[in-house]
Amino acid sequence: MKKQLLSALLLTGSLAAGTINTAAAQTPVFAYWPLTVNSADSAALRSANTTVNAHTLRHFVVADGANTVTLSGATTATTIKPYSSAFGEAFAPLAAGGGWGTSAGGPGGALKRPFSAQFSVSAPAGGTGLRADSLIVTSGFISTSSSTTMGVVYSKSGFASDSADVTGNKGPGAFVATTGGFATPITLAQITTLPNKTNTYRIALNGTTGVTIAAGQTLTVRIYFSCSSSGATSRYATLRNVMLKSTQVALATRAVANTNLGVYPNPAQSQLTVPHTAASRDAQVLVYNTTGARIFSQAVQPGSLETTVSLNALAKGLYLVEYADGGQRSTARIVKD
């Protein structure tokens, strides 16, 4: 086991996983855009047989880096960079952070179709197809809370012939009344403190059915933003740790299945979230160092769908995280910042 773990840590790209036979025709999809350094997704966490396309902004531009904001918990003003660990991707209709009002040509206080952040994945031609169930995003606004909302819509034709609102979302701590779609968007909070306290939302694309992406097809997700502020500078929407994922299929064809584990954020600082299938009484999360030695293990709450692991005791470096639950064993390589 130790030799296997060490080998996994030394692999480039995503971790090696055993070849498995799934009970469904579609392969689960997982794509992760940290948006803390640039707009690229994490190749190390990208699922096999998934093509992740370039993330784009539509009628938005990233911050020009020329403005600052003073937040509680910070000793000095914080520069609003295009990409940063503090805010993620910061963007607005104008690079200076203005242009939100309708009189300035922006969306104003209601969502408008031209103004969105776009993410998409494709199922390679000749493959078995993909299935996506949910979108996870961390989002908020800098320097304003004036009619700041977010709505999510998806399409399998690049919005040429179809468009569908998402069906529900869970905000910080509880399910919220709005679905999070274009018609019933989420109200976003203003970022007022550091560390960044923006909210994370778990958004169901299509109830428990999910969205099937046939071989050769592309799933496009657009996240729309509104803001009625008339301020000329420093008013930015932010996105961080964007994930497109699916529920992992439980396998009955093998005693032990080795699969890639979709953890976030990665790189991580103080804590790590480990999504998983409904945990049994014996499930646990284990962390190993680069020599394959176990650093610690943590029991998982039975029935839970994700587990938060504290990384405060770990030195900066590379680690292997393993989720073990009976016949399922999943691993992910992480970086502790």
Contacts in CASP RR format, 6 or more apart in sequence:
PFRMAT RR
TARGET T0000
AUTHOR 0000-0000-0000
METHOD contacts of the structure
MODEL  1
MKKQLLSALLLTGSLAAGTINTAAAQTPVFAYWPLTVNSADSAALRSANT
TVNAHTLRHFVVADGANTVTLSGATTATTIKPYSSAFGEAFAPLAAGGGW
GTSAGGPGGALKRPFSAQFSVSAPAGGTGLRADSLIVTSGFISTSSSTTM
GVVYSKSGFASDSADVTGNKGPGAFVATTGGFATPITLAQITTLPNKTNT
YRIALNGTTGVTIAAGQTLTVRIYFSCSSSGATSRYATLRNVMLKSTQVA
LATRAVANTNLGVYPNPAQSQLTVPHTAASRDAQVLVYNTTGARIFSQAV
QPGSLETTVSLNALAKGLYLVEYADGGQRSTARIVKD
2 291 0 8 1.000
2 292 0 8 1.000
2 293 0 8 1.000
5 288 0 8 1.000
5 292 0 8 1.000
5 320 0 8 1.000
5 322 0 8 1.000
5 331 0 8 1.000
6 290 0 8 1.000
6 291 0 8 1.000
6 292 0 8 1.000
7 16 0 8 1.000
8 15 0 8 1.000
8 16 0 8 1.000
8 320 0 8 1.000
8 331 0 8 1.000
8 333 0 8 1.000
9 288 0 8 1.000
9 290 0 8 1.000
9 292 0 8 1.000
9 318 0 8 1.000
9 319 0 8 1.000
9 320 0 8 1.000
9 333 0 8 1.000
11 333 0 8 1.000
13 43 0 8 1.000
13 44 0 8 1.000
14 43 0 8 1.000
14 44 0 8 1.000
14 45 0 8 1.000
14 46 0 8 1.000
14 47 0 8 1.000
14 48 0 8 1.000
14 260 0 8 1.000
15 44 0 8 1.000
15 260 0 8 1.000
15 320 0 8 1.000
15 331 0 8 1.000
15 332 0 8 1.000
15 333 0 8 1.000
17 48 0 8 1.000
17 258 0 8 1.000
17 259 0 8 1.000
17 260 0 8 1.000
17 331 0 8 1.000
18 257 0 8 1.000
18 258 0 8 1.000
18 259 0 8 1.000
20 251 0 8 1.000
20 253 0 8 1.000
20 254 0 8 1.000
20 257 0 8 1.000
20 258 0 8 1.000
20 259 0 8 1.000
21 251 0 8 1.000
21 253 0 8 1.000
21 254 0 8 1.000
22 249 0 8 1.000
22 251 0 8 1.000
23 249 0 8 1.000
23 250 0 8 1.000
23 251 0 8 1.000
23 252 0 8 1.000
23 253 0 8 1.000
24 131 0 8 1.000
24 249 0 8 1.000
25 128 0 8 1.000
25 129 0 8 1.000
26 128 0 8 1.000
26 129 0 8 1.000
26 130 0 8 1.000
26 131 0 8 1.000
26 212 0 8 1.000
26 213 0 8 1.000
27 47 0 8 1.000
27 48 0 8 1.000
27 49 0 8 1.000
27 50 0 8 1.000
27 123 0 8 1.000
27 128 0 8 1.000
27 129 0 8 1.000
27 130 0 8 1.000
27 131 0 8 1.000
28 47 0 8 1.000
28 130 0 8 1.000
28 131 0 8 1.000
28 245 0 8 1.000
28 246 0 8 1.000
28 247 0 8 1.000
28 248 0 8 1.000
28 249 0 8 1.000
29 47 0 8 1.000
29 50 0 8 1.000
29 121 0 8 1.000
29 130 0 8 1.000
29 131 0 8 1.000
29 132 0 8 1.000
29 213 0 8 1.000
29 219 0 8 1.000
29 244 0 8 1.000
29 245 0 8 1.000
29 246 0 8 1.000
30 45 0 8 1.000
30 46 0 8 1.000
30 47 0 8 1.000
30 50 0 8 1.000
30 243 0 8 1.000
30 244 0 8 1.000
30 245 0 8 1.000
30 246 0 8 1.000
30 260 0 8 1.000
30 262 0 8 1.000
31 41 0 8 1.000
31 45 0 8 1.000
31 46 0 8 1.000
31 47 0 8 1.000
31 50 0 8 1.000
31 52 0 8 1.000
31 119 0 8 1.000
31 121 0 8 1.000
31 243 0 8 1.000
31 244 0 8 1.000
31 245 0 8 1.000
32 41 0 8 1.000
32 42 0 8 1.000
32 45 0 8 1.000
32 46 0 8 1.000
32 241 0 8 1.000
32 242 0 8 1.000
32 243 0 8 1.000
32 262 0 8 1.000
32 264 0 8 1.000
32 266 0 8 1.000
33 39 0 8 1.000
33 40 0 8 1.000
33 41 0 8 1.000
33 42 0 8 1.000
33 55 0 8 1.000
33 119 0 8 1.000
33 241 0 8 1.000
33 242 0 8 1.000
33 243 0 8 1.000
34 42 0 8 1.000
34 88 0 8 1.000
34 240 0 8 1.000
34 241 0 8 1.000
34 265 0 8 1.000
34 266 0 8 1.000
34 267 0 8 1.000
35 55 0 8 1.000
35 83 0 8 1.000
35 88 0 8 1.000
35 89 0 8 1.000
35 239 0 8 1.000
35 240 0 8 1.000
35 241 0 8 1.000
35 242 0 8 1.000
36 83 0 8 1.000
36 84 0 8 1.000
36 85 0 8 1.000
36 88 0 8 1.000
36 240 0 8 1.000
37 83 0 8 1.000
38 83 0 8 1.000
39 54 0 8 1.000
39 55 0 8 1.000
39 56 0 8 1.000
39 83 0 8 1.000
39 89 0 8 1.000
40 55 0 8 1.000
41 52 0 8 1.000
41 55 0 8 1.000
42 266 0 8 1.000
44 266 0 8 1.000
44 333 0 8 1.000
45 260 0 8 1.000
45 262 0 8 1.000
45 263 0 8 1.000
45 264 0 8 1.000
45 266 0 8 1.000
45 332 0 8 1.000
46 52 0 8 1.000
47 260 0 8 1.000
48 260 0 8 1.000
49 123 0 8 1.000
49 124 0 8 1.000
49 127 0 8 1.000
49 128 0 8 1.000
49 129 0 8 1.000
49 130 0 8 1.000
50 121 0 8 1.000
50 122 0 8 1.000
50 123 0 8 1.000
50 130 0 8 1.000
51 121 0 8 1.000
51 122 0 8 1.000
51 123 0 8 1.000
51 124 0 8 1.000
52 120 0 8 1.000
52 121 0 8 1.000
53 119 0 8 1.000
53 120 0 8 1.000
53 121 0 8 1.000
53 122 0 8 1.000
53 218 0 8 1.000
55 117 0 8 1.000
55 118 0 8 1.000
55 119 0 8 1.000
55 242 0 8 1.000
56 117 0 8 1.000
56 118 0 8 1.000
57 91 0 8 1.000
57 116 0 8 1.000
57 117 0 8 1.000
57 118 0 8 1.000
58 114 0 8 1.000
58 115 0 8 1.000
58 116 0 8 1.000
58 117 0 8 1.000
58 118 0 8 1.000
58 222 0 8 1.000
59 93 0 8 1.000
59 106 0 8 1.000
59 114 0 8 1.000
59 115 0 8 1.000
59 116 0 8 1.000
60 91 0 8 1.000
60 92 0 8 1.000
60 93 0 8 1.000
60 115 0 8 1.000
60 116 0 8 1.000
60 117 0 8 1.000
60 225 0 8 1.000
60 237 0 8 1.000
61 91 0 8 1.000
61 92 0 8 1.000
61 93 0 8 1.000
61 94 0 8 1.000
61 95 0 8 1.000
62 82 0 8 1.000
62 83 0 8 1.000
62 89 0 8 1.000
62 90 0 8 1.000
62 91 0 8 1.000
62 95 0 8 1.000
63 80 0 8 1.000
63 81 0 8 1.000
63 82 0 8 1.000
63 90 0 8 1.000
63 91 0 8 1.000
63 92 0 8 1.000
63 95 0 8 1.000
63 97 0 8 1.000
63 236 0 8 1.000
64 82 0 8 1.000
64 95 0 8 1.000
64 96 0 8 1.000
65 79 0 8 1.000
65 80 0 8 1.000
65 81 0 8 1.000
65 82 0 8 1.000
66 96 0 8 1.000
67 79 0 8 1.000
67 80 0 8 1.000
67 96 0 8 1.000
67 97 0 8 1.000
67 233 0 8 1.000
67 234 0 8 1.000
68 77 0 8 1.000
68 78 0 8 1.000
68 79 0 8 1.000
68 80 0 8 1.000
68 234 0 8 1.000
69 77 0 8 1.000
69 78 0 8 1.000
69 80 0 8 1.000
69 142 0 8 1.000
69 143 0 8 1.000
69 234 0 8 1.000
70 77 0 8 1.000
70 78 0 8 1.000
71 78 0 8 1.000
71 191 0 8 1.000
71 192 0 8 1.000
71 193 0 8 1.000
71 194 0 8 1.000
72 192 0 8 1.000
72 193 0 8 1.000
72 194 0 8 1.000
73 193 0 8 1.000
73 194 0 8 1.000
74 194 0 8 1.000
78 86 0 8 1.000
78 194 0 8 1.000
80 87 0 8 1.000
80 90 0 8 1.000
80 142 0 8 1.000
80 234 0 8 1.000
80 236 0 8 1.000
81 87 0 8 1.000
81 90 0 8 1.000
82 89 0 8 1.000
82 90 0 8 1.000
82 91 0 8 1.000
83 89 0 8 1.000
83 90 0 8 1.000
84 90 0 8 1.000
85 269 0 8 1.000
85 337 0 8 1.000
86 194 0 8 1.000
86 195 0 8 1.000
86 196 0 8 1.000
87 142 0 8 1.000
87 191 0 8 1.000
87 196 0 8 1.000
87 198 0 8 1.000
87 236 0 8 1.000
87 238 0 8 1.000
87 240 0 8 1.000
88 238 0 8 1.000
88 239 0 8 1.000
88 240 0 8 1.000
89 117 0 8 1.000
89 238 0 8 1.000
89 239 0 8 1.000
89 240 0 8 1.000
90 142 0 8 1.000
90 236 0 8 1.000
90 237 0 8 1.000
90 238 0 8 1.000
91 117 0 8 1.000
91 236 0 8 1.000
91 237 0 8 1.000
91 238 0 8 1.000
91 239 0 8 1.000
92 98 0 8 1.000
92 99 0 8 1.000
92 100 0 8 1.000
92 235 0 8 1.000
92 236 0 8 1.000
92 237 0 8 1.000
93 99 0 8 1.000
93 100 0 8 1.000
93 104 0 8 1.000
93 105 0 8 1.000
93 106 0 8 1.000
93 107 0 8 1.000
93 115 0 8 1.000
94 104 0 8 1.000
96 232 0 8 1.000
96 233 0 8 1.000
96 234 0 8 1.000
97 231 0 8 1.000
97 232 0 8 1.000
97 233 0 8 1.000
97 234 0 8 1.000
97 235 0 8 1.000
97 236 0 8 1.000
98 104 0 8 1.000
98 229 0 8 1.000
98 231 0 8 1.000
98 232 0 8 1.000
98 233 0 8 1.000
98 234 0 8 1.000
98 235 0 8 1.000
99 105 0 8 1.000
99 106 0 8 1.000
99 231 0 8 1.000
99 232 0 8 1.000
99 235 0 8 1.000
100 106 0 8 1.000
100 107 0 8 1.000
100 108 0 8 1.000
100 109 0 8 1.000
100 144 0 8 1.000
100 226 0 8 1.000
100 227 0 8 1.000
100 228 0 8 1.000
100 229 0 8 1.000
100 230 0 8 1.000
100 231 0 8 1.000
100 235 0 8 1.000
101 107 0 8 1.000
101 108 0 8 1.000
101 109 0 8 1.000
101 227 0 8 1.000
101 228 0 8 1.000
101 229 0 8 1.000
101 230 0 8 1.000
102 108 0 8 1.000
102 109 0 8 1.000
103 230 0 8 1.000
104 230 0 8 1.000
106 112 0 8 1.000
106 115 0 8 1.000
107 114 0 8 1.000
107 115 0 8 1.000
107 224 0 8 1.000
107 225 0 8 1.000
107 226 0 8 1.000
107 227 0 8 1.000
108 147 0 8 1.000
108 226 0 8 1.000
108 227 0 8 1.000
108 228 0 8 1.000
109 146 0 8 1.000
109 147 0 8 1.000
109 149 0 8 1.000
109 226 0 8 1.000
109 227 0 8 1.000
109 228 0 8 1.000
110 147 0 8 1.000
110 149 0 8 1.000
110 226 0 8 1.000
111 149 0 8 1.000
111 151 0 8 1.000
111 182 0 8 1.000
111 185 0 8 1.000
111 224 0 8 1.000
111 225 0 8 1.000
111 226 0 8 1.000
112 224 0 8 1.000
112 226 0 8 1.000
113 224 0 8 1.000
115 224 0 8 1.000
115 225 0 8 1.000
115 226 0 8 1.000
116 222 0 8 1.000
116 223 0 8 1.000
116 224 0 8 1.000
116 225 0 8 1.000
117 222 0 8 1.000
117 223 0 8 1.000
117 225 0 8 1.000
117 239 0 8 1.000
118 220 0 8 1.000
118 221 0 8 1.000
118 222 0 8 1.000
118 223 0 8 1.000
119 220 0 8 1.000
119 221 0 8 1.000
119 223 0 8 1.000
119 242 0 8 1.000
119 244 0 8 1.000
120 158 0 8 1.000
120 218 0 8 1.000
120 219 0 8 1.000
120 220 0 8 1.000
120 221 0 8 1.000
121 130 0 8 1.000
121 132 0 8 1.000
121 213 0 8 1.000
121 218 0 8 1.000
121 219 0 8 1.000
121 244 0 8 1.000
122 213 0 8 1.000
122 216 0 8 1.000
122 217 0 8 1.000
122 218 0 8 1.000
122 219 0 8 1.000
123 129 0 8 1.000
123 130 0 8 1.000
123 213 0 8 1.000
123 214 0 8 1.000
123 215 0 8 1.000
123 216 0 8 1.000
123 217 0 8 1.000
123 218 0 8 1.000
124 215 0 8 1.000
124 216 0 8 1.000
125 215 0 8 1.000
125 216 0 8 1.000
126 215 0 8 1.000
126 216 0 8 1.000
127 215 0 8 1.000
127 216 0 8 1.000
128 215 0 8 1.000
129 212 0 8 1.000
129 213 0 8 1.000
129 214 0 8 1.000
129 215 0 8 1.000
129 216 0 8 1.000
129 217 0 8 1.000
130 212 0 8 1.000
130 213 0 8 1.000
130 219 0 8 1.000
130 246 0 8 1.000
131 210 0 8 1.000
131 211 0 8 1.000
131 212 0 8 1.000
131 213 0 8 1.000
131 246 0 8 1.000
132 205 0 8 1.000
132 210 0 8 1.000
132 211 0 8 1.000
132 213 0 8 1.000
132 219 0 8 1.000
132 244 0 8 1.000
132 245 0 8 1.000
132 246 0 8 1.000
133 204 0 8 1.000
133 205 0 8 1.000
133 206 0 8 1.000
133 207 0 8 1.000
133 210 0 8 1.000
133 211 0 8 1.000
133 245 0 8 1.000
133 246 0 8 1.000
133 247 0 8 1.000
134 202 0 8 1.000
134 203 0 8 1.000
134 204 0 8 1.000
134 205 0 8 1.000
134 244 0 8 1.000
134 245 0 8 1.000
134 246 0 8 1.000
135 152 0 8 1.000
135 166 0 8 1.000
135 202 0 8 1.000
135 203 0 8 1.000
135 205 0 8 1.000
135 221 0 8 1.000
135 242 0 8 1.000
135 243 0 8 1.000
135 244 0 8 1.000
135 245 0 8 1.000
136 200 0 8 1.000
136 201 0 8 1.000
136 202 0 8 1.000
136 203 0 8 1.000
136 241 0 8 1.000
136 242 0 8 1.000
136 243 0 8 1.000
136 245 0 8 1.000
136 264 0 8 1.000
137 150 0 8 1.000
137 200 0 8 1.000
137 201 0 8 1.000
137 203 0 8 1.000
137 223 0 8 1.000
137 239 0 8 1.000
137 240 0 8 1.000
137 241 0 8 1.000
137 242 0 8 1.000
137 243 0 8 1.000
138 198 0 8 1.000
138 199 0 8 1.000
138 200 0 8 1.000
138 201 0 8 1.000
138 239 0 8 1.000
138 240 0 8 1.000
138 241 0 8 1.000
138 242 0 8 1.000
139 150 0 8 1.000
139 188 0 8 1.000
139 198 0 8 1.000
139 199 0 8 1.000
139 201 0 8 1.000
139 223 0 8 1.000
139 237 0 8 1.000
139 238 0 8 1.000
139 239 0 8 1.000
139 240 0 8 1.000
140 148 0 8 1.000
140 150 0 8 1.000
140 188 0 8 1.000
140 189 0 8 1.000
140 190 0 8 1.000
140 191 0 8 1.000
140 198 0 8 1.000
140 199 0 8 1.000
140 237 0 8 1.000
140 238 0 8 1.000
141 148 0 8 1.000
141 188 0 8 1.000
141 189 0 8 1.000
141 190 0 8 1.000
141 191 0 8 1.000
141 227 0 8 1.000
141 235 0 8 1.000
141 236 0 8 1.000
141 237 0 8 1.000
141 238 0 8 1.000
142 190 0 8 1.000
142 191 0 8 1.000
142 234 0 8 1.000
142 235 0 8 1.000
142 236 0 8 1.000
142 237 0 8 1.000
142 238 0 8 1.000
143 190 0 8 1.000
143 229 0 8 1.000
143 234 0 8 1.000
143 235 0 8 1.000
143 236 0 8 1.000
144 190 0 8 1.000
144 227 0 8 1.000
144 229 0 8 1.000
144 231 0 8 1.000
144 235 0 8 1.000
145 188 0 8 1.000
145 189 0 8 1.000
145 190 0 8 1.000
146 227 0 8 1.000
146 228 0 8 1.000
146 229 0 8 1.000
147 226 0 8 1.000
147 227 0 8 1.000
147 228 0 8 1.000
148 187 0 8 1.000
148 188 0 8 1.000
148 189 0 8 1.000
148 190 0 8 1.000
148 225 0 8 1.000
148 226 0 8 1.000
148 227 0 8 1.000
148 237 0 8 1.000
149 185 0 8 1.000
149 186 0 8 1.000
149 187 0 8 1.000
149 188 0 8 1.000
149 225 0 8 1.000
149 226 0 8 1.000
150 180 0 8 1.000
150 185 0 8 1.000
150 186 0 8 1.000
150 188 0 8 1.000
150 201 0 8 1.000
150 223 0 8 1.000
150 224 0 8 1.000
150 225 0 8 1.000
150 237 0 8 1.000
151 166 0 8 1.000
151 180 0 8 1.000
151 181 0 8 1.000
151 182 0 8 1.000
151 185 0 8 1.000
151 186 0 8 1.000
151 223 0 8 1.000
151 224 0 8 1.000
151 225 0 8 1.000
152 165 0 8 1.000
152 166 0 8 1.000
152 180 0 8 1.000
152 181 0 8 1.000
152 182 0 8 1.000
152 203 0 8 1.000
152 221 0 8 1.000
152 222 0 8 1.000
152 223 0 8 1.000
152 224 0 8 1.000
153 163 0 8 1.000
153 164 0 8 1.000
153 165 0 8 1.000
153 166 0 8 1.000
153 181 0 8 1.000
153 182 0 8 1.000
153 221 0 8 1.000
153 222 0 8 1.000
153 224 0 8 1.000
154 163 0 8 1.000
154 164 0 8 1.000
154 166 0 8 1.000
154 205 0 8 1.000
154 211 0 8 1.000
154 219 0 8 1.000
154 220 0 8 1.000
154 221 0 8 1.000
154 222 0 8 1.000
155 162 0 8 1.000
155 163 0 8 1.000
155 164 0 8 1.000
155 219 0 8 1.000
155 220 0 8 1.000
155 222 0 8 1.000
156 162 0 8 1.000
156 211 0 8 1.000
156 213 0 8 1.000
156 217 0 8 1.000
156 218 0 8 1.000
156 219 0 8 1.000
156 220 0 8 1.000
158 218 0 8 1.000
158 220 0 8 1.000
159 220 0 8 1.000
159 222 0 8 1.000
164 206 0 8 1.000
165 179 0 8 1.000
165 180 0 8 1.000
165 181 0 8 1.000
165 182 0 8 1.000
165 183 0 8 1.000
165 184 0 8 1.000
166 179 0 8 1.000
166 180 0 8 1.000
166 181 0 8 1.000
166 203 0 8 1.000
166 204 0 8 1.000
166 205 0 8 1.000
166 206 0 8 1.000
167 179 0 8 1.000
167 204 0 8 1.000
167 205 0 8 1.000
167 206 0 8 1.000
167 207 0 8 1.000
168 175 0 8 1.000
168 178 0 8 1.000
168 179 0 8 1.000
168 180 0 8 1.000
168 181 0 8 1.000
168 203 0 8 1.000
168 204 0 8 1.000
168 207 0 8 1.000
169 175 0 8 1.000
169 176 0 8 1.000
169 178 0 8 1.000
169 179 0 8 1.000
169 180 0 8 1.000
169 186 0 8 1.000
169 201 0 8 1.000
169 202 0 8 1.000
169 203 0 8 1.000
169 204 0 8 1.000
170 176 0 8 1.000
170 201 0 8 1.000
170 202 0 8 1.000
170 203 0 8 1.000
171 186 0 8 1.000
171 199 0 8 1.000
171 200 0 8 1.000
171 201 0 8 1.000
171 202 0 8 1.000
172 199 0 8 1.000
172 200 0 8 1.000
172 201 0 8 1.000
176 186 0 8 1.000
178 184 0 8 1.000
178 185 0 8 1.000
178 186 0 8 1.000
178 187 0 8 1.000
180 186 0 8 1.000
180 201 0 8 1.000
180 203 0 8 1.000
182 224 0 8 1.000
185 224 0 8 1.000
185 226 0 8 1.000
186 201 0 8 1.000
188 199 0 8 1.000
188 225 0 8 1.000
188 237 0 8 1.000
189 197 0 8 1.000
189 198 0 8 1.000
189 199 0 8 1.000
191 197 0 8 1.000
191 198 0 8 1.000
191 238 0 8 1.000
196 240 0 8 1.000
198 238 0 8 1.000
198 240 0 8 1.000
200 241 0 8 1.000
204 210 0 8 1.000
205 211 0 8 1.000
205 221 0 8 1.000
210 246 0 8 1.000
211 219 0 8 1.000
213 219 0 8 1.000
219 244 0 8 1.000
221 244 0 8 1.000
223 239 0 8 1.000
225 237 0 8 1.000
227 235 0 8 1.000
227 237 0 8 1.000
229 235 0 8 1.000
240 265 0 8 1.000
241 264 0 8 1.000
241 265 0 8 1.000
243 264 0 8 1.000
245 262 0 8 1.000
245 275 0 8 1.000
247 277 0 8 1.000
248 259 0 8 1.000
248 276 0 8 1.000
248 277 0 8 1.000
248 328 0 8 1.000
248 330 0 8 1.000
250 277 0 8 1.000
250 328 0 8 1.000
251 257 0 8 1.000
251 327 0 8 1.000
251 328 0 8 1.000
254 327 0 8 1.000
255 327 0 8 1.000
256 326 0 8 1.000
256 327 0 8 1.000
256 328 0 8 1.000
256 329 0 8 1.000
257 327 0 8 1.000
257 328 0 8 1.000
257 329 0 8 1.000
258 329 0 8 1.000
258 330 0 8 1.000
258 331 0 8 1.000
259 328 0 8 1.000
259 329 0 8 1.000
259 330 0 8 1.000
260 330 0 8 1.000
260 331 0 8 1.000
260 332 0 8 1.000
261 274 0 8 1.000
261 276 0 8 1.000
261 321 0 8 1.000
261 322 0 8 1.000
261 323 0 8 1.000
261 330 0 8 1.000
261 331 0 8 1.000
261 332 0 8 1.000
262 274 0 8 1.000
262 275 0 8 1.000
262 330 0 8 1.000
262 332 0 8 1.000
263 272 0 8 1.000
263 273 0 8 1.000
263 274 0 8 1.000
263 275 0 8 1.000
263 321 0 8 1.000
263 332 0 8 1.000
263 334 0 8 1.000
264 272 0 8 1.000
264 273 0 8 1.000
264 275 0 8 1.000
265 272 0 8 1.000
265 273 0 8 1.000
266 272 0 8 1.000
266 332 0 8 1.000
266 334 0 8 1.000
266 335 0 8 1.000
267 334 0 8 1.000
267 335 0 8 1.000
267 336 0 8 1.000
267 337 0 8 1.000
268 311 0 8 1.000
268 334 0 8 1.000
268 335 0 8 1.000
268 336 0 8 1.000
268 337 0 8 1.000
269 311 0 8 1.000
269 336 0 8 1.000
269 337 0 8 1.000
270 310 0 8 1.000
270 311 0 8 1.000
270 312 0 8 1.000
271 308 0 8 1.000
271 309 0 8 1.000
271 310 0 8 1.000
271 311 0 8 1.000
271 312 0 8 1.000
272 308 0 8 1.000
272 309 0 8 1.000
272 311 0 8 1.000
272 321 0 8 1.000
272 334 0 8 1.000
273 306 0 8 1.000
273 307 0 8 1.000
273 308 0 8 1.000
273 309 0 8 1.000
274 285 0 8 1.000
274 306 0 8 1.000
274 307 0 8 1.000
274 308 0 8 1.000
274 309 0 8 1.000
274 321 0 8 1.000
274 323 0 8 1.000
275 305 0 8 1.000
275 306 0 8 1.000
276 283 0 8 1.000
276 300 0 8 1.000
276 304 0 8 1.000
276 305 0 8 1.000
276 306 0 8 1.000
276 307 0 8 1.000
276 323 0 8 1.000
276 325 0 8 1.000
276 330 0 8 1.000
277 305 0 8 1.000
277 325 0 8 1.000
277 328 0 8 1.000
278 303 0 8 1.000
278 304 0 8 1.000
278 305 0 8 1.000
279 300 0 8 1.000
279 301 0 8 1.000
279 302 0 8 1.000
279 303 0 8 1.000
279 304 0 8 1.000
279 305 0 8 1.000
279 307 0 8 1.000
279 325 0 8 1.000
280 302 0 8 1.000
280 303 0 8 1.000
280 325 0 8 1.000
280 326 0 8 1.000
281 302 0 8 1.000
282 325 0 8 1.000
282 326 0 8 1.000
283 299 0 8 1.000
283 300 0 8 1.000
283 302 0 8 1.000
283 323 0 8 1.000
283 324 0 8 1.000
283 325 0 8 1.000
283 326 0 8 1.000
284 297 0 8 1.000
284 298 0 8 1.000
284 299 0 8 1.000
284 300 0 8 1.000
284 323 0 8 1.000
284 324 0 8 1.000
284 325 0 8 1.000
285 297 0 8 1.000
285 298 0 8 1.000
285 300 0 8 1.000
285 307 0 8 1.000
285 309 0 8 1.000
285 321 0 8 1.000
285 322 0 8 1.000
285 323 0 8 1.000
285 324 0 8 1.000
286 294 0 8 1.000
286 296 0 8 1.000
286 297 0 8 1.000
286 298 0 8 1.000
286 321 0 8 1.000
286 322 0 8 1.000
286 324 0 8 1.000
287 294 0 8 1.000
287 295 0 8 1.000
287 296 0 8 1.000
287 297 0 8 1.000
287 309 0 8 1.000
287 314 0 8 1.000
287 319 0 8 1.000
287 320 0 8 1.000
287 321 0 8 1.000
287 322 0 8 1.000
288 294 0 8 1.000
288 295 0 8 1.000
288 319 0 8 1.000
288 320 0 8 1.000
288 321 0 8 1.000
288 322 0 8 1.000
289 295 0 8 1.000
289 319 0 8 1.000
289 320 0 8 1.000
290 317 0 8 1.000
290 318 0 8 1.000
290 319 0 8 1.000
292 320 0 8 1.000
295 314 0 8 1.000
295 319 0 8 1.000
296 313 0 8 1.000
298 307 0 8 1.000
298 309 0 8 1.000
300 307 0 8 1.000
300 323 0 8 1.000
300 325 0 8 1.000
301 307 0 8 1.000
307 323 0 8 1.000
309 321 0 8 1.000
311 336 0 8 1.000
314 336 0 8 1.000
315 336 0 8 1.000
316 336 0 8 1.000
316 337 0 8 1.000
317 335 0 8 1.000
317 336 0 8 1.000
318 333 0 8 1.000
318 334 0 8 1.000
318 335 0 8 1.000
318 336 0 8 1.000
319 333 0 8 1.000
319 334 0 8 1.000
319 335 0 8 1.000
319 336 0 8 1.000
320 331 0 8 1.000
320 332 0 8 1.000
320 333 0 8 1.000
320 334 0 8 1.000
321 331 0 8 1.000
321 332 0 8 1.000
321 333 0 8 1.000
321 334 0 8 1.000
322 329 0 8 1.000
322 330 0 8 1.000
322 331 0 8 1.000
323 329 0 8 1.000
323 330 0 8 1.000
323 331 0 8 1.000
END
